[in-house]
Amino acid sequence: MSATRVLIIACLAALWMVSCTVRIVGGLDEAETNRIVTALERAGIPATKTREKTAREVAWAVKVPSAEGPRALEILGRLSLPRPQQGGFQGLIEEDSLIPSASRERLRQSVARAQEIARTLETLEGVIQASVLIAPAEPPSGAGMHTDAGEATASVLLKVNDELEVSEKDVRELVAGAVPGVEPDAVTVVLAATPDVEAQDLAWTSVGPFVVSPSSRIPLTTVLLVMALLNIALAAWMVASAIRARRARRPPRAG
């Protein structure tokens, strides 16, 4: 019976090895968490999202098997995930500034509008990260002067890992339509390709009827081996118990 207990303990330890996970990122909103989980799953790394409470609100974290932690962090770094959190217009309004009021409001509106456009572009399939810069037109330098103001311009940097579902012309028109005074020809679009981790990192291995990631092969093999030994030990114990019970029921021989 002691041998059976040892096997049970070993089986539980092996199961713990398989189920042990590590938190790689946290404090995220649900949309960004889903984006990270999807990227890791495409790269062949099983990932789960969990809720966690912060000081002010409920956030999300991503966990992966401990053995996959280093590779998961490497992939997220190559994909620029998680993306930097950008504040909206309300956050800019609440900040103190020494810039004169009119210039400050123009700057805040331009930055807030650029951030909203970037968030919209990041919803496109294949876009990993978007950055938008808006240079608003400068007003005339003085009252009564007829000097023409400089034209407003915008620049867009898109990090992509796939073909865009829209054309660069569509991106220019989207930005121009969202920024007053900016013409489509005044919008510069730059595309930066990132490595296709799905093609490079996806790798699976078979353990009997199971298909798992390479890092899970040894723990799963250990679990299957321990379970097989446990079944053999239990079967032997049951047979031995049945033999002992049969012998106990036999009447004693007459002297």
trRosetta pair geometry for C-beta under 8 A, 3 or more apart (Angstrom, degrees):
i j d omega theta_ij theta_ji phi_ij phi_ji
1 4 5.5 -50 -157 31 41 115
1 5 6.7 43 148 -20 68 100
1 237 6.9 94 -86 -131 62 134
2 5 5.6 -50 -152 33 37 113
2 6 6.6 41 150 -21 66 101
3 6 5.6 -51 -153 33 35 114
3 7 6.5 34 151 -18 65 104
3 233 5.9 -146 118 -145 105 132
4 7 5.7 -56 -151 37 34 111
4 8 6.4 36 151 -21 66 104
4 230 7.4 87 -148 -145 71 74
4 233 5.1 171 -95 138 76 126
4 234 6.5 93 -127 -78 120 67
4 237 6.0 -3 -60 -46 136 152
5 8 5.6 -51 -148 34 34 113
5 9 6.4 34 154 -18 66 104
6 9 5.8 -55 -151 36 31 110
6 10 6.3 31 152 -18 65 107
7 10 5.5 -53 -146 38 33 112
7 11 6.2 37 153 -23 65 104
7 226 6.5 164 -167 -171 79 85
7 229 5.7 -145 -135 113 126 103
7 230 4.5 165 145 -94 125 80
7 233 5.4 165 3 24 161 157
8 11 5.6 -53 -149 34 31 113
8 12 6.5 29 154 -16 64 105
8 230 6.6 100 -75 -126 56 125
9 12 5.8 -55 -149 37 32 110
9 13 6.4 33 152 -20 65 106
10 13 5.6 -54 -149 36 33 113
10 14 6.4 33 153 -19 65 104
10 226 5.1 -153 117 -136 104 131
11 14 5.8 -55 -150 35 31 110
11 15 6.4 32 152 -18 64 105
11 223 7.0 80 -151 -143 69 67
11 226 4.4 177 -89 132 72 125
11 227 6.0 95 -126 -74 120 64
11 230 5.6 3 -55 -50 139 146
12 15 5.6 -52 -147 37 34 113
12 16 6.4 38 152 -23 64 103
13 16 5.5 -52 -151 33 33 114
13 17 6.7 40 149 -23 63 100
14 17 5.5 -47 -154 28 37 116
14 18 6.8 34 151 -17 65 101
14 219 6.5 156 -170 -166 77 74
14 222 4.5 -155 -134 119 123 106
14 223 4.3 173 134 -82 123 68
14 226 5.2 173 4 14 152 148
15 18 5.7 -54 -153 35 36 110
15 19 6.2 14 158 -3 70 113
15 223 5.9 92 -73 -116 62 120
16 19 6.1 -66 -138 49 30 98
16 20 6.0 50 158 -50 66 99
17 20 5.9 -38 -145 4 25 118
17 219 4.4 -157 118 -129 111 118
17 222 7.0 11 64 71 146 141
17 223 7.9 -156 60 -55 105 100
18 65 7.8 -49 -175 -127 44 122
18 216 6.7 66 -138 -150 84 95
18 219 4.4 164 -78 140 74 128
18 220 6.2 88 -107 -74 125 65
18 223 6.0 -11 -33 -42 138 140
20 65 7.0 74 83 -152 64 68
20 66 4.9 -16 117 -14 104 124
21 48 7.2 -40 -138 39 163 115
21 63 4.2 60 151 162 130 117
21 64 6.3 164 -153 85 93 19
21 65 5.8 -69 -105 -96 69 33
21 66 6.4 -162 -131 -43 17 71
22 63 6.4 164 77 -151 27 81
22 64 6.5 -27 58 64 78 69
22 65 7.6 25 14 138 85 19
22 66 4.8 96 -25 -105 111 66
22 69 4.6 -9 68 -85 141 129
23 26 5.9 9 174 -47 123 117
23 50 8.0 -80 -104 45 104 124
23 61 5.2 -16 -146 167 113 132
23 62 7.3 120 -152 76 63 44
23 63 5.2 -45 -90 -92 56 85
24 62 5.7 -44 55 91 94 95
24 63 7.0 147 3 -114 80 32
24 64 5.9 13 -18 13 128 107
24 69 6.0 180 -84 -142 108 79
24 72 5.4 -94 -88 109 168 127
24 73 5.8 -151 -157 -71 119 85
24 76 7.2 156 142 -7 129 152
25 28 6.4 40 135 -31 108 127
25 36 6.5 -104 54 -157 142 168
25 61 6.6 -179 97 -150 51 66
25 62 5.1 20 54 37 90 106
25 76 7.0 -177 -39 -156 134 166
25 82 5.7 142 -174 -21 151 116
26 52 5.9 -6 -160 40 120 151
26 59 6.6 91 169 118 76 122
26 60 7.4 -149 -145 110 60 37
26 61 3.5 -11 -106 -104 91 102
26 62 7.4 -152 -73 19 56 61
27 52 7.6 -60 -65 79 50 123
27 54 6.3 77 -117 -78 85 137
27 59 4.7 -5 -135 158 35 161
27 61 7.3 41 -11 -81 45 83
28 32 4.5 -120 -175 86 117 116
28 33 4.8 146 99 -60 126 86
28 36 7.4 7 147 1 177 137
28 59 6.0 115 43 -178 33 100
28 60 5.0 -58 73 68 85 87
28 61 7.2 133 22 -87 96 36
28 62 7.5 11 25 -21 141 97
28 82 5.7 -140 -102 -117 126 156
29 32 5.3 85 58 15 78 102
29 33 6.9 -141 97 -8 37 94
29 59 7.1 -71 -77 -136 38 75
29 60 6.9 35 159 21 11 110
30 33 5.4 -57 -146 38 34 116
30 34 6.3 36 157 -21 68 103
30 49 7.8 95 -138 159 70 152
30 60 5.5 108 -92 -25 56 147
31 34 5.9 -53 -151 34 29 109
31 35 6.6 31 150 -20 62 105
32 35 5.5 -51 -150 33 36 115
32 36 6.5 35 153 -18 66 103
32 60 7.9 164 71 65 83 119
32 81 7.8 167 -173 -155 91 93
32 82 5.3 56 169 -146 126 111
32 83 6.6 -130 -127 35 118 90
33 36 5.9 -56 -151 35 32 108
33 37 6.3 31 154 -18 66 107
33 49 4.7 90 162 -129 123 136
33 60 3.9 -46 -62 110 156 139
33 61 7.5 1 -119 20 122 5
33 62 6.0 179 -148 -60 84 97
34 37 5.7 -53 -144 38 33 111
34 38 6.2 34 156 -20 65 107
34 49 7.2 -45 -74 -39 53 158
35 38 5.9 -56 -149 36 28 112
35 39 6.5 28 154 -19 63 107
35 81 6.8 -151 118 -130 106 130
35 82 8.0 110 78 -123 113 75
36 39 5.7 -55 -147 36 32 111
36 40 6.4 27 157 -15 66 107
36 47 7.2 -119 126 149 83 158
36 62 5.2 -91 109 -63 131 160
36 76 6.6 16 -140 -112 104 113
36 81 5.3 162 -100 160 89 133
36 82 6.2 -44 -66 -81 128 84
37 40 6.0 -59 -148 39 29 107
37 41 6.2 28 155 -19 65 108
37 47 4.7 -159 -132 100 70 119
37 48 7.3 49 -123 -115 121 11
37 49 5.5 -71 -60 -42 137 106
37 62 6.1 -158 -70 -124 80 116
38 41 5.8 -56 -145 37 29 110
38 42 6.4 30 156 -20 64 106
39 42 5.8 -55 -151 34 29 112
39 43 6.6 20 152 -11 62 109
39 75 6.9 169 141 141 106 116
39 76 7.3 111 103 -96 137 68
39 79 5.7 170 -165 118 149 176
39 81 6.2 152 41 6 164 167
39 197 7.3 54 -179 62 90 137
40 43 5.6 -62 -150 42 34 107
40 45 4.3 -72 179 75 93 109
40 46 7.8 -13 131 100 109 6
40 47 4.1 68 87 -24 142 140
40 62 7.4 145 -4 176 150 135
40 64 6.5 -122 -176 -89 150 127
40 72 5.7 14 -124 -133 121 100
40 75 6.7 128 -103 91 69 143
40 76 7.7 -13 -71 -62 98 93
41 44 7.8 70 -176 -57 32 12
41 45 6.9 -100 -80 67 29 58
41 46 7.0 44 -105 -112 76 38
41 47 6.1 -110 -52 29 78 99
42 197 7.1 96 104 90 100 95
42 198 4.5 -53 157 -95 103 106
42 202 7.3 -70 156 -77 53 113
43 71 8.0 -171 139 144 129 106
43 75 5.2 -3 -103 -134 176 158
43 197 4.6 -26 -97 137 113 114
43 198 6.1 -104 -82 -90 54 49
43 201 4.4 2 -161 90 94 129
43 202 6.2 -135 -158 -70 33 68
44 201 6.0 -153 29 126 111 83
44 202 4.4 144 -41 -131 118 56
44 203 5.7 114 146 36 174 51
44 204 6.5 -141 -141 -61 122 77
44 213 5.6 132 155 -108 96 105
45 64 5.6 -6 164 -142 113 132
45 65 7.8 -141 -164 30 83 92
45 68 4.8 148 -140 178 107 141
45 71 6.6 -175 -83 100 133 110
45 72 5.2 163 168 -87 164 96
45 75 7.3 -167 3 22 142 154
45 201 8.0 -23 -28 140 99 126
45 213 6.6 58 -104 -100 46 159
46 64 6.7 140 85 -142 59 76
46 65 6.4 56 63 -17 102 104
46 68 7.5 143 44 17 69 166
46 213 6.9 -137 -7 -13 92 130
47 62 5.6 -2 -176 -172 117 104
47 63 7.0 154 -157 78 66 41
47 64 5.0 -35 -101 -86 78 89
47 72 7.2 129 -86 -130 115 135
48 62 7.3 154 79 -154 38 57
48 63 5.3 -21 63 62 89 93
48 64 7.8 162 20 -81 69 42
49 60 5.3 2 -176 -177 111 117
49 61 7.0 155 -155 78 62 40
49 62 5.6 -32 -99 -97 70 66
49 63 7.8 162 -96 17 22 76
50 60 7.0 148 76 -157 36 67
50 61 5.3 -24 63 63 88 92
50 62 7.9 164 19 -90 76 20
50 63 6.1 27 -3 -6 118 117
51 58 5.9 -12 -166 -175 108 110
51 59 7.6 143 -158 82 59 36
51 60 6.0 -45 -103 -102 50 67
51 61 7.9 132 -131 18 5 81
52 58 7.5 149 78 -160 35 64
52 59 5.6 -30 71 74 86 83
52 60 6.9 133 21 -120 84 17
52 61 5.1 42 -8 -14 130 115
53 58 5.8 -40 -103 -106 63 67
53 59 7.6 133 -121 25 14 75
54 57 6.0 4 58 59 105 53
54 58 7.3 166 19 -108 81 16
54 59 5.0 45 -20 -1 119 118
64 68 4.7 -98 149 88 119 114
64 69 6.0 162 78 -83 110 55
64 72 4.7 158 19 -52 166 160
65 68 4.6 74 65 12 88 107
65 69 7.6 -121 97 -37 48 72
65 213 7.7 180 37 59 143 135
65 215 6.4 160 102 107 132 124
65 216 6.4 -74 -145 -76 177 99
66 69 5.8 -21 -162 -22 40 116
67 215 3.6 173 120 177 126 125
67 216 7.1 176 57 -64 137 55
67 219 7.8 -156 -17 -16 142 126
68 71 5.5 -67 -164 52 63 108
68 72 5.3 68 139 -32 89 107
68 213 6.7 24 -83 116 126 156
68 215 5.3 -177 -63 52 77 157
69 72 5.8 -60 -144 34 26 111
69 73 6.5 21 162 -15 64 106
70 73 6.0 -58 -150 36 31 108
70 74 6.4 32 153 -21 65 106
71 74 5.5 -53 -149 35 35 115
71 75 6.4 35 154 -19 67 104
71 201 7.2 148 178 -155 117 127
71 215 7.8 -154 14 -38 136 141
72 75 5.9 -55 -150 36 31 109
72 76 6.4 29 154 -17 65 107
73 76 5.7 -54 -144 38 33 110
73 77 6.3 36 155 -22 64 105
74 77 5.8 -56 -153 34 29 112
74 78 6.6 26 153 -16 63 106
75 78 5.8 -56 -150 37 33 109
75 79 6.3 15 157 -4 67 112
75 197 5.1 87 -141 -145 105 156
75 201 6.4 -33 -92 -32 122 175
76 79 5.9 -66 -143 49 31 101
76 81 4.5 -98 -154 77 81 91
76 82 7.3 -11 -171 -27 120 52
77 80 7.6 30 -174 -74 31 34
78 194 6.3 132 155 -176 80 109
78 195 5.5 -38 173 41 132 114
78 197 6.4 131 88 -66 135 119
79 128 5.5 -141 -172 -145 78 134
79 161 6.9 -26 -121 -50 93 143
79 194 6.0 105 -112 151 53 153
79 197 6.7 -62 -54 -10 112 136
80 83 6.4 47 133 -97 92 70
80 128 5.7 104 52 142 107 120
80 129 4.9 -56 103 -22 139 142
80 159 6.0 47 24 101 146 166
80 194 7.3 -118 1 -97 100 148
81 128 7.3 -100 -52 -168 94 99
83 122 7.2 -23 -55 -135 175 149
83 128 7.9 167 -77 154 112 67
83 129 5.3 165 -115 -108 115 101
86 115 4.7 -164 138 -140 136 121
86 118 7.2 53 27 77 165 136
86 119 7.6 -139 60 -58 125 103
87 90 7.8 -115 172 68 96 67
87 91 3.4 -77 177 67 129 156
87 92 6.5 149 112 -42 117 74
87 115 7.4 -54 79 -143 42 171
88 91 5.8 109 55 10 54 99
88 92 7.6 -109 115 -1 37 93
88 112 6.0 59 -180 -141 56 98
88 115 6.4 -157 -110 100 52 138
88 116 7.3 63 -132 -67 92 90
89 92 5.7 -59 -155 36 37 111
89 93 6.4 39 152 -24 70 104
89 108 6.7 91 -147 159 76 97
89 109 7.3 28 -126 -109 115 48
89 112 3.4 53 -83 -141 83 153
89 116 8.0 -7 -33 -41 102 117
90 93 5.7 -52 -150 30 34 113
90 94 6.7 29 156 -18 65 106
91 94 6.0 -59 -152 34 32 108
91 95 7.0 39 152 -31 63 101
92 95 5.8 -50 -156 18 38 114
92 108 4.3 158 135 -142 132 101
92 111 6.2 144 -94 81 154 124
92 112 5.8 -120 18 -60 142 106
93 108 6.4 95 -72 -175 61 152
97 104 5.2 149 90 -125 142 130
99 103 5.2 -111 166 94 109 109
99 104 4.2 143 92 -74 109 92
99 107 6.8 2 120 16 165 145
100 103 4.9 71 67 23 89 107
100 104 6.5 -162 88 -15 37 95
101 104 5.6 -60 -142 36 25 113
101 105 6.4 22 163 -18 64 105
102 105 6.1 -55 -150 34 28 107
102 106 6.7 25 154 -15 62 106
103 106 5.8 -56 -149 37 33 110
103 107 6.2 33 154 -19 67 107
104 107 5.7 -57 -149 37 30 110
104 108 6.2 28 155 -18 66 107
105 108 5.7 -53 -143 37 32 110
105 109 6.2 30 159 -18 65 107
106 109 5.9 -57 -147 38 28 109
106 110 6.3 27 156 -19 64 109
106 136 5.7 -130 176 65 109 159
107 110 5.8 -59 -149 37 29 110
107 111 6.3 23 158 -14 67 109
108 111 6.0 -58 -144 39 29 106
108 112 6.0 24 160 -15 66 111
109 112 5.9 -57 -141 41 27 108
109 113 6.0 26 160 -18 64 110
110 113 5.9 -57 -145 38 26 108
110 114 6.3 28 155 -21 63 107
110 134 4.5 -149 -167 86 97 117
110 135 7.8 59 -163 -99 145 14
110 136 5.1 -114 -84 -33 131 114
111 114 5.7 -55 -148 35 30 112
111 115 6.5 29 154 -19 64 105
111 134 7.8 -149 -71 44 33 105
112 115 5.8 -55 -150 35 32 111
112 116 6.5 31 153 -18 65 105
113 116 5.8 -54 -149 36 33 111
113 117 6.4 33 153 -18 66 105
113 134 6.3 0 84 -1 109 161
113 178 6.5 163 -177 145 106 102
113 179 6.2 120 141 -96 140 84
114 117 5.8 -55 -149 37 32 110
114 118 6.3 34 152 -21 65 106
114 132 4.1 -166 -164 100 84 100
114 133 6.2 31 -138 -103 147 20
114 134 4.8 -148 -69 -5 109 105
114 154 7.7 -176 -106 -140 97 106
115 118 5.6 -51 -146 35 33 113
115 119 6.5 34 155 -19 64 103
115 132 7.4 -155 -62 54 25 107
116 119 5.8 -51 -149 34 33 111
116 120 6.6 35 151 -19 63 104
116 178 7.6 -156 96 -178 108 139
117 120 5.6 -55 -153 35 34 113
117 121 6.4 33 151 -18 67 105
117 130 7.8 -117 121 135 72 131
117 132 4.7 14 85 -7 116 175
117 156 7.9 -96 132 -103 123 111
117 174 7.3 139 -150 132 102 100
117 175 5.9 66 -162 -112 147 77
117 178 5.4 156 -89 94 112 157
117 179 7.7 -23 -57 -45 147 102
118 121 5.7 -55 -147 37 33 110
118 122 6.4 35 154 -23 65 106
118 130 4.3 179 -154 104 75 100
118 131 6.0 15 -117 -111 132 22
118 132 4.6 -146 -60 4 91 104
119 122 5.7 -53 -148 32 32 114
119 123 7.4 40 152 -27 59 96
119 130 7.7 -148 -48 64 18 121
120 123 6.1 -51 -166 18 37 113
120 174 7.4 -157 115 168 133 132
121 124 5.9 -35 -172 4 50 116
121 127 5.8 -149 148 -169 79 167
121 130 3.8 125 90 -111 122 169
121 132 7.3 139 6 -50 140 117
121 156 7.1 166 -90 -158 167 123
121 158 6.5 -113 161 -102 131 107
121 171 7.0 51 -117 -132 118 103
121 174 7.7 140 -79 106 91 147
122 127 5.4 -142 -125 113 40 121
122 128 8.0 -40 -136 120 87 17
122 129 6.7 -1 -107 -128 110 30
122 130 4.9 -133 -58 12 81 111
123 127 7.6 17 49 56 23 127
124 127 4.5 67 70 -3 94 125
124 164 6.4 11 148 -150 135 86
124 165 5.9 -158 -169 39 96 102
124 166 6.3 -81 -135 12 138 109
125 162 6.9 -54 143 84 83 134
125 164 7.8 136 79 -150 70 41
125 165 4.8 64 49 -25 106 126
126 160 5.0 23 149 -157 93 102
126 161 6.3 -151 -158 59 66 58
126 162 3.5 -115 -118 69 105 96
126 163 6.1 -95 -118 71 164 30
126 164 5.6 -146 82 -93 137 43
126 165 6.7 155 14 -20 119 81
127 130 5.8 5 177 -50 128 104
127 158 5.7 -69 -128 -161 101 105
127 159 7.2 95 -165 72 61 56
127 160 5.6 -44 -101 -97 47 82
127 164 7.1 47 -59 -112 90 90
128 159 4.4 -62 65 107 107 100
128 160 6.3 178 3 -102 88 23
128 161 5.7 74 -47 -15 117 101
128 194 5.7 9 -2 10 158 147
129 158 7.7 166 86 -154 50 42
129 159 4.3 20 49 40 88 120
130 156 6.9 -21 -164 -166 96 92
130 157 7.1 154 -156 83 46 57
130 158 5.4 -7 -106 -107 80 72
130 159 7.5 -139 -66 24 41 73
131 156 7.3 155 83 -155 54 45
131 157 4.4 -1 56 55 101 104
132 154 6.6 -7 -171 -174 93 107
132 155 7.3 162 -154 84 47 52
132 156 5.4 -8 -105 -105 78 75
132 157 7.9 -156 -69 26 38 67
132 175 6.9 -174 -140 -119 126 119
133 154 6.7 164 87 -156 54 58
133 155 4.6 0 55 54 102 98
133 156 8.0 -157 26 -69 67 37
134 152 7.2 0 -177 -176 89 104
134 153 7.7 171 -155 92 48 46
134 154 4.9 -14 -106 -106 69 92
134 179 5.7 -166 -129 -124 131 143
134 182 7.3 -86 -141 -62 99 147
135 152 6.4 175 93 -154 64 57
135 153 4.8 6 54 58 110 86
135 154 7.1 -163 22 -77 70 42
136 152 5.2 -20 -145 -116 38 108
136 181 7.1 69 -151 74 72 140
137 149 4.7 73 163 136 108 120
137 150 5.6 -175 -147 82 67 62
137 151 6.0 -44 -100 -153 102 17
137 152 4.2 -70 -38 -51 83 85
137 181 5.2 -102 -9 163 124 148
138 149 5.3 -168 79 -158 57 89
138 150 4.7 43 25 28 99 105
139 149 5.7 -36 -121 -105 22 129
140 143 7.9 116 99 -86 119 24
140 145 5.0 176 172 81 124 101
140 146 7.5 -47 -123 -122 143 8
140 147 5.2 135 -136 63 91 87
140 148 7.9 -65 -89 -132 90 4
140 149 6.0 -88 -53 -67 59 87
141 145 6.1 -21 59 66 78 159
141 147 6.2 11 14 55 96 144
142 145 4.6 80 68 -11 83 127
151 181 7.5 -176 -162 163 59 96
151 183 7.8 -37 -174 13 123 105
151 186 6.1 -132 142 -114 120 147
152 179 6.6 -157 141 144 136 116
152 180 7.6 73 35 101 168 54
152 181 4.0 84 14 116 139 108
152 182 4.6 -88 108 -73 110 77
152 186 6.8 97 95 129 59 151
153 182 6.7 125 -115 -126 16 101
153 186 4.6 -121 -113 170 70 102
153 187 7.4 171 -167 -83 63 40
153 188 7.5 24 176 -5 108 98
154 175 5.1 -161 103 160 152 132
154 176 7.6 -159 31 -74 135 58
154 179 5.8 145 -56 27 140 165
154 182 5.3 31 -12 -149 114 152
154 186 6.8 82 21 118 73 86
154 187 4.8 -11 71 -114 99 81
154 188 7.4 -168 98 27 52 67
155 187 7.4 171 -87 -161 28 56
155 188 4.6 -12 -116 64 77 104
155 190 7.3 10 -177 1 94 107
156 171 6.1 -150 90 159 163 123
156 175 6.2 -130 -51 -63 129 149
156 187 6.6 21 -5 178 110 100
156 188 6.9 -179 27 91 68 54
156 189 4.8 -11 67 -111 110 68
156 190 6.9 176 91 27 57 67
157 190 5.0 -16 -109 69 69 105
157 192 6.6 14 -175 -3 93 116
158 164 7.4 30 137 -84 155 128
158 171 7.5 -87 -38 -127 142 156
158 189 7.0 3 1 -169 113 91
158 190 7.1 171 25 86 69 53
158 191 5.3 -23 70 -111 100 65
158 192 7.0 174 87 26 47 73
159 192 4.9 -32 -103 76 67 102
159 193 7.9 136 -159 -113 59 8
159 194 5.6 49 176 -36 99 116
160 163 7.7 65 157 -107 137 11
160 164 6.2 -72 -119 -62 154 85
160 191 5.9 -25 16 -160 122 99
160 192 7.2 141 20 72 70 48
160 193 6.0 -40 74 -107 80 56
160 194 6.9 -175 85 13 28 88
161 193 7.0 104 -105 -163 40 67
161 194 4.7 -49 -81 67 90 98
161 195 7.3 -9 -127 82 105 30
161 196 5.8 137 -177 -96 97 61
161 197 7.6 -30 -155 9 146 81
162 196 7.7 91 -74 -106 71 102
164 167 7.2 145 96 -87 121 20
164 168 7.8 105 59 -58 155 60
164 171 7.8 -39 178 -47 157 121
164 191 7.6 -108 -32 -113 125 132
166 170 4.0 -103 176 79 112 145
166 171 6.3 132 110 -49 119 78
167 170 4.8 107 55 1 72 98
167 171 7.3 -130 103 -2 45 84
168 171 5.4 -49 -152 34 41 114
168 172 6.5 43 150 -20 68 101
168 189 4.7 178 -153 79 101 150
168 191 7.6 -96 -87 -38 111 116
169 172 5.7 -52 -151 35 33 112
169 173 6.4 29 154 -15 66 107
169 184 7.4 31 -159 -178 68 133
170 173 5.8 -57 -147 40 32 109
170 174 6.2 37 153 -24 66 105
171 174 5.7 -52 -148 33 31 113
171 175 6.5 26 156 -14 64 105
171 187 7.4 -160 119 135 80 135
171 189 5.1 94 94 -105 135 143
172 175 6.0 -59 -150 38 30 106
172 176 6.1 25 155 -16 66 111
172 184 4.2 81 139 -160 110 86
172 185 7.6 56 179 -63 140 24
172 187 4.2 161 -137 74 80 129
172 189 6.2 -99 -61 -31 86 122
173 176 5.6 -54 -139 42 32 111
173 177 6.0 32 160 -20 65 108
173 184 5.2 -6 -81 -102 60 124
174 177 6.0 -60 -149 37 25 109
174 178 6.5 12 157 -11 61 113
175 178 5.9 -68 -150 41 31 104
175 179 6.0 -3 165 5 70 116
175 182 6.7 -66 132 116 88 141
175 184 7.9 122 65 -116 88 60
175 187 4.8 132 78 -125 134 145
176 179 6.5 -71 -132 50 26 90
176 182 5.0 -139 -123 108 65 90
176 183 5.8 12 -134 -174 130 17
176 184 4.4 -76 -23 -69 155 60
176 186 7.4 113 -99 53 105 89
176 187 5.8 -110 -52 -29 91 132
179 182 4.1 22 96 17 114 132
182 186 5.4 -134 -161 81 74 121
182 187 6.4 75 163 -61 117 94
183 186 4.7 89 58 4 78 106
183 187 7.7 -142 96 -14 46 86
184 187 5.8 -56 -158 21 40 114
195 200 6.3 -21 165 4 116 146
196 199 4.5 30 115 20 116 110
196 200 6.4 131 89 -10 69 95
197 200 5.7 -69 -137 50 37 101
197 201 4.8 -8 -178 13 80 124
198 201 7.2 -54 -103 48 12 85
198 202 5.6 20 -175 -35 53 121
199 202 6.9 -33 -113 17 12 109
203 213 7.1 78 87 -147 76 70
203 214 5.8 -6 115 -24 116 114
204 211 5.2 20 171 177 128 99
204 212 6.9 150 -156 78 81 19
204 213 6.5 -66 -112 -94 59 42
204 214 7.8 -159 -136 -42 18 69
205 211 7.4 166 81 -153 29 60
205 212 6.4 -33 65 69 77 69
205 213 7.4 43 21 164 89 16
205 214 5.2 85 -8 -92 127 64
205 217 5.1 -18 86 -80 136 130
206 210 7.0 147 -157 83 57 49
206 211 5.6 -30 -99 -99 69 69
207 210 4.9 -18 67 67 87 103
207 211 7.9 169 23 -87 69 23
207 212 6.0 -10 11 20 115 116
207 217 5.6 167 -60 -141 122 74
207 220 5.1 125 82 105 166 125
207 221 5.7 -126 -143 -69 130 80
207 224 7.0 -178 154 -7 115 148
208 224 6.6 166 -6 -134 143 163
210 220 6.3 -123 91 172 152 149
212 216 4.2 -103 162 86 128 120
212 217 6.0 168 83 -74 116 60
212 220 5.7 148 2 -11 166 156
213 216 5.0 82 59 10 79 105
213 217 7.7 -119 98 -33 44 79
214 217 5.7 -32 -158 -10 41 118
215 218 8.0 -53 -178 25 37 95
216 219 5.8 -64 -157 50 55 107
216 220 5.5 50 151 -22 85 113
217 220 6.1 -66 -148 41 23 106
217 221 6.1 24 158 -20 64 111
218 221 5.7 -54 -143 37 29 112
218 222 6.4 33 156 -22 63 105
219 222 5.6 -55 -151 34 32 114
219 223 6.5 33 153 -20 66 103
220 223 5.6 -51 -149 34 36 112
220 224 6.4 33 155 -16 67 104
221 224 5.9 -55 -147 38 31 109
221 225 6.2 30 155 -19 65 108
222 225 5.8 -57 -146 38 29 110
222 226 6.2 25 158 -16 66 108
223 226 5.9 -58 -145 39 28 107
223 227 6.2 27 157 -18 64 109
224 227 5.8 -55 -146 38 29 111
224 228 6.4 31 154 -21 63 105
225 228 5.8 -55 -151 34 30 111
225 229 6.5 26 153 -13 65 106
226 229 5.7 -55 -148 40 33 109
226 230 6.1 38 151 -24 66 106
227 230 5.4 -51 -144 35 32 116
227 231 6.4 36 155 -21 64 101
228 231 5.8 -52 -151 33 31 110
228 232 6.6 30 151 -17 64 104
229 232 5.6 -53 -149 36 35 112
229 233 6.2 34 153 -19 67 106
230 233 5.7 -54 -146 37 31 110
230 234 6.3 30 156 -18 65 107
231 234 5.8 -54 -144 38 30 110
231 235 6.2 31 156 -20 64 107
232 235 5.8 -56 -148 37 29 111
232 236 6.3 28 154 -18 65 107
233 236 5.8 -55 -147 37 31 110
233 237 6.3 31 154 -19 65 107
234 237 5.6 -54 -146 37 31 112
234 238 6.3 32 155 -20 65 105
235 238 5.8 -54 -148 35 31 111
235 239 6.5 30 154 -17 64 105
236 239 5.8 -54 -148 37 32 110
236 240 6.2 30 154 -17 66 108
237 240 5.7 -56 -145 39 31 110
237 241 6.2 32 155 -21 66 106
238 241 5.7 -53 -145 36 30 112
238 242 6.4 32 155 -20 64 105
239 242 5.8 -54 -149 35 31 111
239 243 6.5 31 153 -19 64 105
240 243 5.7 -53 -149 35 33 111
240 244 6.4 31 154 -17 66 106
241 244 5.8 -55 -146 38 32 110
241 245 6.3 32 155 -19 66 107
242 245 5.7 -54 -146 37 31 111
242 246 6.4 32 154 -20 64 105
243 246 5.8 -54 -149 35 31 111
243 247 6.5 28 154 -16 64 106
244 247 5.8 -55 -148 38 32 110
244 248 6.3 33 153 -23 65 107
245 248 5.6 -54 -147 34 32 113
245 249 6.6 30 156 -19 64 105
246 249 6.0 -58 -152 34 32 108
246 250 7.1 44 149 -35 62 96
247 250 5.8 -41 -159 10 39 117
